[in-house]
Each structure stands twice: as structure tokens, then as C-alpha cells.
């Protein structure tokens, strides 16, 4: 039924709530799960830096994102679910939609971060932008109040990858 599932993660505890549903769906259907972590453009991270510094910032961000996703992938591998890692650079909703289209995924799994109505109005919601823009099904996992899920610390993941 499903061949490819796109799991969008941003490294937060809230986004990691989508891991278990994607894992279960991948396990039960035999679908490949594409693990996506978007890094912001380097000029947003270091606005006054020159090209060399921007390049170094982008390389470091991609390395950390990849290390983080490799730790997530190990959870899927333990359940015999095939994964692939994608680390594009850009605006979150655009890169999620681009990956979904380019990879021809069957559906997208991601979380809502829940913010206030004012925050969503002023800043917009990545989940809402994806949901209203794509024609693919979107599986949204809502945040759970008062419960902290197992969190994979990005610094810890990167440190483990370097060792």
C-alpha cells in the first residue's frame, strides 16, 4: 500500500512525537521512511559573515543534522524499517513540499507544535502551510501537554558520530 513515507523532524521533543507513528506505519506496510531535517540557510544563521564563514556554518549544520538523523534511523533499523536521510537547506515548508514531490512520497508525517493562535497568525505554521499546499495526505501528530517524550539531543548525536 505505502512505498515511501516522509518524516519531517526539526530536532525538538515535539517533532520527535511523530517518530513512533511513522515507525509503526513503516513496519506494518514495509514502506521506506525518508527522514528529513531542514537546515536554515547560512545567511540566516550568520547574517554578517562572508562566503567562507557561511559555507562553514552550512557544512557544520548539515553534519549535525545528519548525525541526529542517523540516531533516529537506528531506531528504525532495529525494527527492520528501511530509511534514507535527507538534509536540505532552505525554508521548512518549501523543503518539505519539495522532498515530498521529488521523492514521490505517499504521505507526510510531522507534528504540530501547538503555539498560540497569535503565534500562528504572526509567524505561520509549517504544518499548516504543508497541509494546505500539498495534495498528499499529511499525518499530523499533536503535541501532548505535560508529557516529555524520549528526546535525542542533537549535540549528543553529533558527539557520538564524531567519536
VENNOR-V829263 format. One record per pair of residues at least 4 apart in sequence whose C-alpha atoms are under 7 Angstrom apart, sorted by sequence separation. I is the first residue (numbers start at 0). J is the second residue. D is the distance in Angstrom with one decimal. If there is no record, write none. Layout:
i = [I | I]
j = [J | J]
d = [D | D]
This chain:
i = [10 | 11 | 12 | 17 | 18 | 19 | 20 | 21 | 22 | 23 | 24 | 25 | 39 | 41 | 42 | 48 | 49 | 50 | 51 | 52 | 53 | 54 | 55 | 56 | 57 | 58 | 59 | 60 | 61 | 62 | 63 | 64 | 65 | 66 | 67 | 68 | 69 | 71 | 72 | 73 | 74 | 75 | 76 | 90 | 91 | 92 | 93 | 94 | 95 | 96 | 97 | 98 | 99 | 100 | 114 | 115 | 116 | 117 | 118 | 119 | 124 | 125 | 126 | 127 | 128 | 129 | 152 | 153 | 154 | 155 | 156 | 157 | 158 | 9 | 25 | 48 | 75 | 76 | 89 | 99 | 114 | 119 | 8 | 25 | 75 | 8 | 25 | 87 | 130 | 45 | 72 | 42 | 41 | 6 | 41 | 111 | 41 | 68 | 65 | 38 | 64 | 38 | 61 | 4 | 6 | 1 | 3 | 4 | 5 | 6 | 7 | 8 | 9 | 0 | 2 | 3 | 4 | 5 | 6 | 7 | 8 | 9 | 36 | 111 | 1 | 2 | 3 | 4 | 5 | 6 | 7 | 106 | 107 | 108 | 109 | 110 | 111 | 113 | 105 | 106 | 107 | 108 | 109 | 110 | 111 | 112 | 106 | 107 | 108 | 109 | 110 | 111 | 92 | 96 | 34 | 91 | 92 | 92 | 96 | 34 | 38 | 40 | 31 | 32 | 33 | 34 | 35 | 36 | 37 | 38 | 39 | 40 | 31 | 32 | 33 | 34 | 35 | 36 | 37 | 38 | 39 | 29 | 31 | 32 | 33 | 34 | 35 | 37 | 38 | 39 | 26 | 33 | 37 | 22 | 26 | 37 | 25 | 67 | 70 | 21 | 67 | 63 | 66 | 67 | 17 | 66 | 17 | 17 | 5 | 16 | 63 | 66 | 14 | 14 | 13 | 5 | 13 | 4 | 3 | 4 | 5 | 6 | 7 | 8 | 3 | 4 | 5 | 6 | 7 | 2 | 4 | 5 | 6 | 1 | 17 | 16 | 13 | 16 | 15 | 12 | 12 | 10]
j = [14 | 15 | 16 | 21 | 22 | 23 | 24 | 25 | 26 | 27 | 28 | 29 | 43 | 45 | 46 | 52 | 53 | 54 | 55 | 56 | 57 | 58 | 59 | 60 | 61 | 62 | 63 | 64 | 65 | 66 | 67 | 68 | 69 | 70 | 71 | 72 | 73 | 75 | 76 | 77 | 78 | 79 | 80 | 94 | 95 | 96 | 97 | 98 | 99 | 100 | 101 | 102 | 103 | 104 | 118 | 119 | 120 | 121 | 122 | 123 | 128 | 129 | 130 | 131 | 132 | 133 | 156 | 157 | 158 | 159 | 160 | 161 | 162 | 14 | 30 | 53 | 80 | 81 | 94 | 104 | 119 | 124 | 14 | 31 | 81 | 15 | 32 | 94 | 137 | 53 | 82 | 53 | 53 | 21 | 56 | 126 | 57 | 84 | 86 | 60 | 86 | 61 | 86 | 30 | 32 | 28 | 30 | 31 | 32 | 33 | 34 | 35 | 36 | 28 | 30 | 31 | 32 | 33 | 34 | 35 | 36 | 37 | 64 | 139 | 30 | 31 | 32 | 33 | 34 | 35 | 36 | 135 | 136 | 137 | 138 | 139 | 140 | 142 | 135 | 136 | 137 | 138 | 139 | 140 | 141 | 142 | 137 | 138 | 139 | 140 | 141 | 142 | 125 | 129 | 68 | 125 | 128 | 129 | 133 | 82 | 86 | 88 | 80 | 81 | 82 | 83 | 84 | 85 | 86 | 87 | 88 | 89 | 81 | 82 | 83 | 84 | 85 | 86 | 87 | 88 | 89 | 80 | 82 | 83 | 84 | 85 | 86 | 88 | 89 | 90 | 78 | 85 | 89 | 75 | 80 | 91 | 80 | 153 | 156 | 108 | 156 | 153 | 156 | 157 | 108 | 157 | 109 | 110 | 99 | 110 | 157 | 160 | 109 | 110 | 110 | 104 | 112 | 104 | 104 | 105 | 106 | 107 | 108 | 109 | 105 | 106 | 107 | 108 | 109 | 105 | 107 | 108 | 109 | 105 | 140 | 140 | 142 | 148 | 150 | 148 | 150 | 153]
d = [6.6 | 6.4 | 6.9 | 6.3 | 6.0 | 6.1 | 6.2 | 6.0 | 6.0 | 6.0 | 6.0 | 5.3 | 6.7 | 6.1 | 4.7 | 5.6 | 6.2 | 6.1 | 6.3 | 6.1 | 6.1 | 6.1 | 6.1 | 6.1 | 6.1 | 6.1 | 6.2 | 6.1 | 6.0 | 6.2 | 6.2 | 6.2 | 6.0 | 6.5 | 6.6 | 6.0 | 6.3 | 7.0 | 6.1 | 6.1 | 6.9 | 6.3 | 5.4 | 6.1 | 6.2 | 6.2 | 6.0 | 6.0 | 6.1 | 6.2 | 6.0 | 5.8 | 5.7 | 6.9 | 6.0 | 6.3 | 6.1 | 6.1 | 5.6 | 4.5 | 6.1 | 6.1 | 6.0 | 6.0 | 6.0 | 5.9 | 6.2 | 6.1 | 6.0 | 6.2 | 6.3 | 6.3 | 6.4 | 6.1 | 4.8 | 6.2 | 5.0 | 6.6 | 6.3 | 5.3 | 6.5 | 5.5 | 5.4 | 6.4 | 7.0 | 6.7 | 6.5 | 6.8 | 6.1 | 6.8 | 6.3 | 6.4 | 5.2 | 6.9 | 6.1 | 5.9 | 5.5 | 6.6 | 6.8 | 6.5 | 6.9 | 6.7 | 6.5 | 6.7 | 6.7 | 6.2 | 5.2 | 6.3 | 5.9 | 5.9 | 6.3 | 6.0 | 5.7 | 6.7 | 4.4 | 4.8 | 4.8 | 4.8 | 5.1 | 4.8 | 5.3 | 7.0 | 6.3 | 6.4 | 5.5 | 6.1 | 5.8 | 6.0 | 6.3 | 6.0 | 6.2 | 5.5 | 6.5 | 5.9 | 6.5 | 5.2 | 6.2 | 6.3 | 6.7 | 4.9 | 4.8 | 4.7 | 5.3 | 4.4 | 5.3 | 6.1 | 5.7 | 6.0 | 6.1 | 6.2 | 5.8 | 6.5 | 5.3 | 6.7 | 6.7 | 6.6 | 6.3 | 5.7 | 6.9 | 6.8 | 6.9 | 5.7 | 6.7 | 6.3 | 5.5 | 6.0 | 6.2 | 6.5 | 5.5 | 6.4 | 5.6 | 5.4 | 5.0 | 4.7 | 4.9 | 4.9 | 4.8 | 5.2 | 5.2 | 4.7 | 5.3 | 6.9 | 5.5 | 6.6 | 5.9 | 6.0 | 5.9 | 5.6 | 6.4 | 6.6 | 7.0 | 6.9 | 6.7 | 6.3 | 5.7 | 6.2 | 6.1 | 5.5 | 6.4 | 6.6 | 5.1 | 6.8 | 5.5 | 6.5 | 6.5 | 5.1 | 5.7 | 6.0 | 6.7 | 6.9 | 5.3 | 5.9 | 6.7 | 5.3 | 6.8 | 6.4 | 6.3 | 5.6 | 4.8 | 5.9 | 6.4 | 6.1 | 6.4 | 6.9 | 5.6 | 5.5 | 4.7 | 4.8 | 5.3 | 6.7 | 6.0 | 6.0 | 6.0 | 6.1 | 5.9 | 6.9 | 6.0 | 6.9 | 7.0 | 6.4 | 5.4 | 6.8]
